[in-house]
Amino acid sequence: MKSCKKNAILLTNPITQIAGMPYSLYLSLQGKYFSGFTGKLAFGNGNNAWAGLLNPVNSRVNLHLYFWEVSNIGPSPVRARIYFNSYPPGQRTIVKTVFQGNTTLCPPPKPRIRLYQASDVAGEPEGGVRVFVRRALPEVTIGDEEVGKFIFPPGGSFVIFLSNPETPDEPASATLGFSWWEEEVNCQ
């Protein structure tokens, strides 16, 4: 375990929220706010890609989605379909570029939610529900600030599924970014 920096904050007392404090700041002060982004996801030529936040069954936290974005870095228009609680296809890999929002805490908090990605996959997500669809032109970034209103229990997921149906025989690529917070599940 690496040592804590001299100016790091050792979290020993709960943080009190005050009037006018943005809720995301309040959560970041507690070490519950995280961000992550994928590397380049390649797809097209009849295949798809995806990235998403998956809440493990044994996480003991609810996932609150704060923000998502899709950056189309390829030459082809991209369709981004957003799914709640689905099982996306393909061989997934865990994304290592995930960071806590509050870098002063020592030791740094570790997210329980996992960010996964997959490139060049065949098939469609299974189960869950497709909630909405967005379109990103080449060299355009789209996204939305959800401010925690999308909540996923242990075993749930928020997945962005990418394709390029307008030019299916062309290559496509994108990167995805997410921010979220984690709240303990209150079980009686």
Steps between C-alpha positions, in 0.01 A plus 500: 500500500640838407537759771270799522621840389583761762196718421251214457187493711446196720123459508404432862179700548193504277465808282195715572311639204422871521238705316615605155763226471462304175417139580780375274752700708355357821544147363850571370604626844388162637694304237187365329537676160692339210579561132628273227557491127566234242778473251418501130212262423521365144193374316324522165523261207198318642615496864417711805666622820386590848608629837310516822484517874420161650400477864618163639237290676699511824596872489266608781463840325255664264650661190383857434593615150614862493630550146569310177656597168584352161780652293482393136865494391442314174386590148154343527184627678440301818177383661515474881225290658468522876388189690402451863576164665595310184766240424713627210666253261866427438817462700509784751809647662518710812592864447794607717458876446263554794572769757356627827368854490671602823873446457582631848363197689744255652477216440325568169151352475448210260183479293284193532339568162694361203546672165527250212545535125492278191593568135403324177218292646220322318147490637281724710456549876270247666243576767452835660343788314618738230424841644607746231710545186736781403698574182853641482647637179873456429724706730205586728452425872153442639398438860270591783513590864258267680587629850438163665141451381583163338552253787614139464499242781754222545483291182384797290677681218512811282632410153564711189487279190665642185436426132520680167185396308521792255834375367515137618785402266729777630723496808394701805655592833407684816597555861253507789511675835295462817473649846298355784467469873441204725259488796484216750191281462270537797381150582297424809 
